[in-house]
Amino acid sequence: MIDPTPPQHPIEPDPSASEPKGRLPVPEFDERRLQLQLDDAPGITAQAGRRGTKDKFVAGVRGLKHAIRGDSSFFAHFYRGVMIAIVAGLLGVNQWSWCLLILAGSLVLLAEICHSAVDTLARAIGDPDEPRLTIAREIAAAGVLVVAFSSGAVTVIVLVWKLAQQLGWVP
């Protein structure tokens, strides 16, 4: 059984170590100071620059082009998406199943675009193998992994259910 009482003599930190290893320093947050900074800085707004719909669309297409050209994973996702669409078409899935498949595929592409953006920023900031940048890149890759597995689960459920219906296993 574990004793719930705290030790009588807590371990003192090593005074020779300037900063614990493996931990990033976190500055103290002072809300009053932030409010004063925002009050004293006229012209700072939460609103982005004014661009028209056409400019936003062009920037989005340009960003998509950069993401696709910069990462070969998009080809693999496109290939899998086409294969899933062919199988779904052959099985004759209904419109709700198509909606689920399209939503799942879109989320994978969105996660991959976010991963591409984080990777591009890490390379622009400096050495992408610097530990903190590596962590950020790995977190973005984890996002893609989670969404890809979730999308795969949705795809398997939709296609296997339709196949089971076709074979007469379920009503």
N, C-alpha and C positions, 0 to 999 in steps of 0.2 A: 504494500500500500504506500502511496506517495504522501509525504508529509506536506500539508497545505500551508504551513507557517513559513514565512520568508526566512532566509538565513540571517543569523545575528550579525555577521560581518560581511557585508556585500563586497564583491570584488571591485576594486578600484580600477579605472582604466589606466592603461600604460601612459604615463605623461610623456614618454619619448616619442610615441606615435602621434603624428600631427592629425591624422584622420584615419578612421577605421577602414581597413581594406575591404573592397567590394561594395562600399556604400558611397552614394553620391551625396554631397552636402546639399541640404535643402535650406534655402534662406527663409528667415522668419517672414510671415505675411502680416503686413500692417494695413488694415482696411482704410483707416483714416488717411494714411499717406497716399494710398491709391486714389481716394476720393479727391484729395487736394491736388494731386497731379492732373486728374481729369478736369477739375474745375478751372485750373489755371491754364489749361491748354485749349484755347478756342479753336474751332475748326476740326477737332477730332470727333468723328461720328462713327457710328457702327454701320453706316451705309457705304456700300462699295461704290466705285466710280460709275458714273452714268454711261452705260453703253446700250446701244440699240439691240433689238432682237437679232438682227442680221449679224452684228459684230460678235454677239455671244455665240451664235450658231457657228460662225466661221472659226472662232477660238476653240469651240468644242470639237469640231471636225479636225482642226489642226492638232489638238491635244490627243485625239484618238489615233491619228496618223503617227504621231511620235511614239505613243505607247505601243502600237502594233509593230512598228519598225524596230523598236528598241528591245523587244522581248519575244523570244521564240515560243513562249508558252501560249500565246494567242493562236498560233497555228494549231497546236494540239487541242485547245479548247474548241476551235472552229471545226476541226475534224470530228471530234467527239459529238459536237452538237449536230452536225450533219448526219452522222450515223444514228443518233437518237431520233432525229426527225424522220429519217427513212423508216426505222423500225416502228415508230409511232404511227406513221402513215399507213404502213402495211397492216398493222394491227387494227387500224380504224378507231383510234381513241376519240372520245367526245371532246366538246369545246372546253369543258372545265379541266380536263386532263391536259389539253394543249396549253391552257392558261398557266397551269402549274409548271409544266415543262419549260415554257418560255420565261416565266418568272425565275425559276431555278437557274436557268442558263444565263439570264441577265445578271443575276446576283454574282455568279462566278466571274463574269466579265468585269463587273464593277469592282469586285475585290481585286482582280488582277490589275485593273487600272490604278487602284489605290496603292497596290504594292509597287507598281512601276513608278508612280509619283514619289513614293518614299525612297525608293532606290535611286532615282534621279537626283533628289535633293541630297541624299547622303553622298553621292559622288560629287555634287556641286560644292558642298560645304568643305570637303577635304578628303582625307583618306577614308574610303568606305570600310576599311578593315579596322578602324579605330573602334575600341570596345563599345562605346555608347552608340555609335552609328550602326555597328553590327547588331546590337540589341534591337534597335529600331527597325532595321531591315528584317530581322528574324520575326519580330512581332507582326510586321506586314505580311510576311510569308505564312505565318500561323493563321492570319485572317483568311488568306486564300485557301489554306488547307481545311479550315472549318467549313467555309462555304462550299468548297468542292465536295467534301464528304456529305454535307447536308443535301446538296443538289443531287449527288449520286443516290442517296437514300430516297429522295422524292422520285427520281427517275425509275429506280428499281421498283418501288411500290406501284407507280402508275402503270409501267409496262408489264410487270408480272401479274397485276390484277386484271389487266385487259387480256393477257394471254390465258389466264385461268378462266376468264369468261368465255373466250373463244373455244377452249377445250371442254367446256361444260362442267368444270370443277366447282364453280360458284354460279349462283343465279344471276 
